[in-house]
Amino acid sequence: MRRSHRALAPALPLALLLPLATACGGEDGNTGAGGPSKTVTVTVGYQSKTINTVTAGTLLRSLGYFEEELAARGKREGVTYKVDWQDYATGAPITAQMTAGKIDIGSMGDFPLLLNAARGKELKQPTRLVSITGYNLRGGLNTVVTAPDSKLESLADLRGRKVSTSVGSAADGTLVRALQRAGIDPEKGVQKLNQQPSVGASALQAGSVDALSQFVAWPGQLAYEGKAKALYDGAELNLPTFHGVTVRKEFSDERPGVLDDFLKAQRRATDHLRTKPVAAAESVAKETGLPAEVVYLYNGANGIATFDPELRPELIAALKEDVPVLKAAKLVKDVDVDAFVDPEPLKRAAAGTAYPKATAPRAELWIEGQDTTRTFDGPRELLKAAKEAGDGVRAAYVPDAVTGTLWYADKAVWVAEGGDLRAFVAPSTAKAYVAQHAGSRVIGHAEAVALATAS
């Protein structure tokens, strides 16, 4: 399989939530040959490398759908609309800019969204959650990884160890909850380091931390490049995690039609991603420098993320469950989630439309030079096809036998059970399965391939 060694852009610290001062949604009077005209600039904050926000960011920007919607509006209104796309590494600086009136629309993860709501209320610049980008109903977008040669095999092994994460992020929420379920105090049982993702990734490679808990796409990229291996699959929590779109209430009140245009454009980008997942992955890879194989792991047809703008009840309920985690960390006092969520703009922009519900993920093979992938009913068929394709394989993906989280076939933990083969993201889940199924055993990828191709 091909490898890329481009690094993700460094994330910015939560300190950037400090308020700034200026105004946004700007209007400029321009005088041309046809007389005075009005130009309205809409500022969108996005995270290019947080790749399950692409339908409201990287992919949407590259497709130009928002600009198209605004051009049609401008023609009707006699106004020139411009979009100022601002790229950030995390949600924190987007919130800082929104509460300063500098960004109108932004996208970020579930925990940062709560910080966005809390800070907006505190600074009297309220924001509203108006749509979802990508989600995973079990929490599989967050992963704890260790060094490739680490002897650690479960969360229990982290007791007393150094763990890097970004406090206030969804990945930190996963770490806190996972440690609690393992009977470990997340504050006293481990040495938790609050680090930017890029700093934590470097620390893991240098051996100065024992594990890294991060959000999409860091775990997938580090594993793909052979710089880490999975220790804990966030989907084991079975709690939804997602990213969404937030807007300044003042902006949405003043220009509801522009917000509607954004949500219509987001839906068009979502349609594009769902109907042309390989092309979308290649496009996002080109824009971000991430390996396309990593993008596809999360955003592909059977990827870890499901893309649907709907404000699903399960996601809103999960958001409410996140509030106590942030309160315990003293990052928020409280958040009125019901007041923060505003379903009306999406209802206006996408009335009567809905996507089919996500189905169980399937094994998937991406062959060099092909613009579509092949899917398989089980891991045995996938491994056999990958073996036959040889060096032509770009990536082979297989779902975890318990959580359904898609992972690279050559990075998965394999279990043989009679004539069946099962794949797991993390060693602990594989061993737990073996403990409950007599006659099953953990095997390596090479042996799994040999067993798959023996008959």
C-alpha positions in Angstrom: 0.0 0.0 0.0 1.2 3.5 -0.6 2.4 5.6 2.3 2.5 9.4 2.8 4.7 11.1 5.4 3.1 14.5 5.3 2.3 15.8 8.8 -1.0 17.2 9.9 -1.0 21.0 10.6 -0.5 21.9 14.3 -3.6 22.5 16.3 -4.1 25.7 18.2 -4.5 25.8 22.0 -7.7 26.3 23.9 -6.2 29.6 25.1 -7.3 31.0 21.8 -10.8 31.1 23.1 -9.8 34.4 24.6 -12.1 37.1 23.1 -11.1 39.3 20.3 -12.7 42.5 19.2 -14.0 43.5 15.8 -17.1 43.0 13.6 -18.1 40.6 10.8 -20.7 39.9 8.1 -19.2 43.0 6.5 -20.8 45.3 3.9 -18.7 47.5 1.7 -20.0 50.1 -0.7 -18.2 49.9 -4.0 -18.7 52.4 -6.9 -18.2 51.0 -10.4 -19.3 51.9 -13.9 -22.8 50.9 -13.1 -23.0 53.1 -10.0 -23.0 52.2 -6.3 -23.3 48.6 -5.3 -23.1 46.6 -2.1 -20.7 43.8 -1.3 -21.5 41.5 1.6 -18.7 39.2 2.9 -19.7 36.0 4.7 -16.9 34.6 6.8 -16.7 30.8 7.3 -14.4 29.1 9.8 -13.5 25.5 9.1 -11.0 22.8 9.9 -9.5 21.4 6.7 -7.8 18.4 8.3 -10.7 17.5 10.6 -12.0 15.6 7.7 -15.5 14.7 8.9 -16.3 18.5 8.6 -15.5 18.5 4.9 -19.2 19.0 3.8 -19.1 22.3 5.6 -15.5 23.1 4.9 -12.8 21.6 2.6 -15.0 19.8 0.2 -17.7 22.4 0.1 -15.1 25.1 -0.6 -13.5 23.1 -3.4 -16.9 22.5 -5.1 -17.9 26.1 -4.9 -21.5 25.3 -4.1 -21.9 28.0 -1.5 -20.6 30.7 -3.9 -23.1 29.4 -6.5 -26.0 29.7 -4.1 -24.9 33.2 -3.1 -24.4 34.3 -6.7 -28.0 33.4 -7.4 -29.2 35.3 -4.3 -27.0 38.3 -5.2 -28.5 38.5 -8.7 -32.0 38.6 -7.2 -31.1 41.2 -4.6 -28.6 43.3 -6.5 -25.9 42.5 -4.0 -22.4 41.0 -4.5 -21.7 38.2 -2.0 -18.2 37.1 -1.2 -17.1 34.2 1.0 -14.0 34.5 3.2 -12.9 30.9 4.1 -10.7 30.8 7.2 -8.9 27.5 7.9 -8.1 26.5 11.5 -6.6 23.4 13.1 -9.2 23.1 16.0 -12.5 24.5 17.0 -11.2 26.7 19.7 -10.0 29.6 17.6 -13.2 29.5 15.5 -15.2 30.0 18.6 -12.9 32.9 19.6 -13.4 34.6 16.3 -17.2 33.9 16.3 -17.6 35.5 19.8 -15.6 38.5 18.5 -18.0 38.8 15.6 -15.3 37.9 13.1 -16.7 34.6 11.9 -20.3 34.1 10.9 -20.5 30.3 10.4 -18.2 27.6 11.8 -17.8 23.9 12.1 -16.3 21.9 15.0 -16.7 18.7 17.1 -19.3 18.0 19.8 -17.3 19.0 22.8 -16.0 22.2 21.2 -19.6 23.0 20.1 -20.5 23.1 23.8 -17.7 25.4 24.5 -18.9 27.5 21.6 -22.4 27.7 23.1 -21.1 28.5 26.6 -18.6 31.1 25.5 -21.2 32.7 23.1 -23.6 33.1 26.0 -21.0 34.4 28.4 -19.8 37.1 25.9 -23.3 38.0 24.8 -22.6 36.8 21.3 -24.9 33.7 21.2 -24.4 30.9 18.7 -26.7 28.2 17.4 -26.1 24.6 16.2 -27.9 24.3 12.9 -26.7 21.1 11.2 -24.4 18.1 11.5 -21.5 17.2 9.2 -20.2 13.7 10.0 -21.0 11.4 13.0 -20.5 7.9 14.4 -23.3 6.7 16.6 -20.9 4.5 18.6 -18.1 7.0 19.1 -15.6 5.5 16.6 -14.2 8.8 15.4 -11.9 9.0 18.5 -9.1 6.5 19.2 -6.4 6.0 21.7 -3.1 4.9 20.1 0.3 3.8 21.3 3.7 3.5 19.7 4.0 0.6 17.2 6.4 -1.3 19.5 4.5 -0.6 22.7 3.8 -3.5 25.0 0.6 -1.8 26.3 -2.5 -3.8 25.3 -5.4 -2.3 27.2 -6.5 0.9 29.0 -5.7 -0.8 32.3 -2.1 -0.8 31.2 -2.2 3.0 31.2 -2.4 3.3 34.9 0.3 5.7 36.0 1.4 6.3 32.4 1.7 9.5 30.5 -1.2 10.1 28.0 -1.4 13.1 25.6 -4.7 14.6 24.6 -6.3 18.0 23.9 -8.4 19.0 27.0 -11.9 20.1 25.9 -11.9 18.0 22.7 -14.1 15.1 21.9 -10.9 12.9 22.1 -10.4 14.0 25.7 -14.0 13.1 26.5 -13.5 9.7 25.1 -10.3 9.2 27.2 -12.0 10.4 30.4 -15.0 8.1 29.9 -12.9 5.1 28.8 -10.6 5.4 31.8 -13.6 5.7 34.2 -15.1 2.5 32.8 -11.7 0.8 33.2 -11.8 1.9 36.9 -9.0 4.5 36.5 -9.3 8.1 37.8 -8.8 10.2 34.6 -7.1 12.9 36.6 -5.1 10.9 39.2 -4.8 7.5 37.7 -2.8 8.7 34.6 -0.5 11.6 33.9 -2.6 13.5 31.4 -0.8 16.0 29.2 -2.8 18.7 27.6 -1.2 19.0 24.2 -2.0 20.1 20.6 -2.5 17.0 18.4 0.7 17.6 16.5 2.7 17.9 19.7 1.2 14.8 21.1 1.9 12.9 18.0 5.6 13.9 18.1 5.7 13.1 21.8 4.4 9.6 21.1 7.1 9.0 18.4 9.8 10.4 20.7 8.7 8.1 23.6 7.9 10.9 26.0 4.3 9.8 26.3 2.9 6.3 26.4 -0.4 6.9 24.5 -2.2 9.5 22.5 -6.0 10.1 22.6 -7.1 12.1 19.5 -9.9 12.8 17.1 -10.2 12.2 13.4 -7.9 12.0 11.4 -4.9 11.8 13.7 -5.2 8.1 14.8 -5.9 6.9 11.3 -3.0 8.8 9.8 -0.5 7.7 12.4 -1.6 4.1 12.1 -1.5 4.3 8.3 2.1 5.6 8.4 3.2 3.0 10.8 3.8 5.5 13.6 1.2 4.2 16.0 -1.2 1.3 16.6 -4.6 1.3 18.2 -5.0 0.7 21.9 -8.7 1.6 22.3 -11.5 2.0 19.8 -13.7 4.9 20.9 -16.7 2.9 19.6 -16.4 0.6 22.6 -18.1 3.4 24.6 -21.2 3.1 22.3 -21.8 6.9 22.7 -22.3 9.0 19.6 -19.7 11.6 18.6 -20.1 14.1 15.8 -19.2 17.4 14.2 -21.6 20.2 13.4 -22.2 23.6 12.0 -22.7 26.6 14.4 -23.7 30.1 13.4 -23.8 33.5 15.2 -27.4 34.1 16.2 -27.0 37.8 15.2 -25.9 36.8 11.7 -28.7 34.2 11.3 -31.3 36.7 12.4 -30.0 39.4 10.1 -29.4 37.1 7.1 -31.5 34.0 7.4 -31.5 33.5 3.6 -27.7 33.4 3.5 -27.7 30.7 6.2 -30.3 28.8 4.2 -28.0 29.0 1.2 -25.1 27.6 3.2 -27.2 24.7 4.4 -28.4 24.0 0.9 -24.8 24.1 -0.3 -23.8 21.8 2.5 -26.4 19.3 1.5 -25.2 19.4 -2.1 -21.7 18.7 -0.9 -23.0 15.8 1.2 -24.8 14.4 -1.8 -21.5 14.6 -3.8 -19.5 12.8 -1.0 -22.1 10.1 -0.7 -22.4 9.4 -4.4 -18.8 9.9 -5.3 -16.8 8.9 -2.2 -13.5 8.1 -4.0 -13.5 11.3 -5.9 -14.4 13.2 -2.7 -11.5 11.6 -0.8 -9.1 12.4 -3.6 -10.3 16.0 -3.6 -9.9 16.4 0.2 -6.5 14.7 0.0 -5.4 17.2 -2.6 -6.6 20.2 -0.6 -5.2 19.0 2.8 -2.1 17.0 2.0 -3.5 14.0 3.9 -3.2 10.6 2.3 -6.4 9.8 0.3 -6.4 6.4 1.9 -6.7 8.0 5.4 -9.5 10.3 4.2 -11.4 7.4 2.8 -11.1 5.4 6.0 -13.3 8.0 7.6 -15.3 9.5 4.7 -15.6 6.5 2.4 -18.7 4.6 1.4 -18.3 2.4 4.5 -16.2 4.9 6.4 -16.1 5.5 10.1 -18.1 8.7 9.7 -21.7 8.9 8.4 -22.6 12.2 6.6 -26.0 13.6 7.1 -26.9 17.2 8.1 -29.9 16.1 10.2 -29.9 17.1 13.8 -30.7 13.5 14.9 -32.2 13.0 18.4 -29.4 10.6 19.3 -26.8 13.2 18.6 -28.6 15.9 20.6 -29.0 13.5 23.5 -25.3 12.7 23.4 -24.5 16.4 23.4 -26.4 16.7 26.7 -24.4 13.8 28.1 -21.2 15.6 27.2 -22.0 18.6 29.4 -21.2 16.9 32.8 -17.7 15.9 31.4 -16.9 19.5 30.6 -18.3 20.8 33.9 -16.2 18.3 35.8 -13.1 19.6 33.9 -14.2 23.2 34.9 -14.4 24.2 31.2 -18.0 25.2 31.4 -20.5 26.1 34.2 -23.5 24.8 32.3 -24.9 24.7 28.8 -28.6 24.9 27.8 -28.4 22.4 24.9 -32.0 22.8 23.9 -31.6 26.6 23.5 -28.3 26.0 21.6 -29.9 23.7 19.0 -31.9 25.5 16.3 -33.5 23.0 13.8 -35.5 25.7 11.9 -32.9 26.8 9.3 -32.3 23.2 8.2 -36.0 22.6 7.9 -36.2 25.6 5.6 -33.2 24.6 3.5 -33.9 20.9 3.2 -37.6 20.5 3.7 -39.0 17.1 3.0 -35.6 15.5 2.3 -33.8 12.7 4.2 -30.9 10.3 3.7 -31.3 6.6 4.2 -30.1 5.4 7.6 -26.6 4.0 7.8 -26.2 0.3 7.2 -23.7 -2.1 8.7 -20.2 -1.4 7.3 -18.6 -3.9 4.9 -15.1 -4.8 4.0 -13.8 -2.7 1.2 -10.9 -2.8 -1.3 -9.4 0.1 -3.1 -7.4 -0.8 -6.2 -4.9 1.6 -7.8 -6.2 3.5 -10.8 -9.9 2.7 -10.0 -12.5 5.4 -9.1 -14.7 3.0 -7.3 -14.0 0.4 -4.6 -15.1 -3.2 -4.2 -17.1 -4.4 -1.2 -17.1 -7.9 0.3 -19.5 -9.8 2.6 -16.7 -10.8 5.0 -13.0 -10.3 5.8 -11.9 -13.7 4.3 -13.1 -12.6 0.8 -11.4 -9.2 1.3 -8.1 -10.7 2.2 -8.2 -13.2 -0.7 -9.0 -10.4 -3.2 -6.2 -8.2 -1.7 -3.7 -11.0 -2.1 -4.7 -11.5 -5.7 -4.3 -7.8 -6.4 -0.8 -7.7 -5.0 0.9 -4.3 -5.4 -2.1 -2.9 -7.0 -3.9 -2.4 -3.6 -4.1 1.2 -2.4 -6.0 0.2 0.8 -7.9 -2.7 2.2 -10.5 -1.8 5.0 -12.2 -4.2 7.3 -14.9 -3.5 10.0 -14.3 -4.4 13.6 -16.3 -7.6 14.4 -17.9 -6.0 17.5 -18.0 -2.2 17.1 -18.1 -2.0 13.3 -15.4 0.6 13.2 -13.6 0.4 9.9 -9.8 -0.1 10.0 -6.9 -1.0 7.8 -6.8 -4.7 7.2 -3.0 -4.9 7.7 -3.2 -2.9 10.9 -6.1 -4.9 12.5 -5.9 -7.5 15.2 -7.1 -10.8 13.7 -8.9 -13.7 15.3 -9.3 -17.2 13.8 -12.4 -19.1 14.9 -12.8 -22.4 13.2 -13.1 -21.5 9.5 -14.0 -17.9 10.2 -11.8 -14.8 10.4 -12.6 -11.7 12.4 -10.9 -8.4 12.6 -10.6 -6.0 15.5 -9.3 -2.4 15.9 -7.7 -2.9 19.3 -6.0 -5.9 21.0 -8.2 -5.7 24.1 -11.4 -6.3 22.2 -9.9 -9.2 20.3 -8.7 -10.8 23.5 -12.1 -10.3 25.1 -13.7 -12.0 22.1 -11.3 -14.9 22.4 -11.9 -15.3 26.1 -15.6 -15.7 25.4 -15.3 -18.1 22.4 -13.6 -21.4 23.0 -11.3 -22.5 20.1 -10.7 -19.0 18.8 -7.2 -17.5 18.8 -5.4 -14.2 18.0 -3.3 -14.4 14.9 -1.2 -12.0 12.8 -2.2 -10.4 9.5 0.1 -12.7 7.5 -1.5 -15.8 9.0 -5.0 -14.4 8.4 -4.1 -13.9 4.7 -2.7 -17.4 4.5 -5.9 -18.9 6.0 -8.1 -16.8 3.7 -6.2 -17.9 0.6 -5.8 -21.6 1.6 -9.1 -22.7 0.1 
